[in-house]
Amino acid sequence: MANNNNRTLVPQAKEGLNRFKMESASEVGVNLKEGYNGDLTSREAGSVGGQMVKKMVESYEQGLK
């Protein structure tokens, strides 16, 4: 049985996270829609997540300077 921990811990941040995801998707050329995106390939979905992580790491590193 799978355990789904894919939930927003701070509900007030949900809108900001969605904007961040859409922005990251457009940067890597993936066309995300509001709602269901099950038609994306694993490569496309992974590139969006990878771009998000890359931007978060860059932001963290800028904060250290």
Secondary structure by P-SEA (a helix, b strand, c coil): ccccccccccccaaaaaaaaaaaaaaaacccccccccccccaaaaaaaaaaaaaaaaaaaaaaac
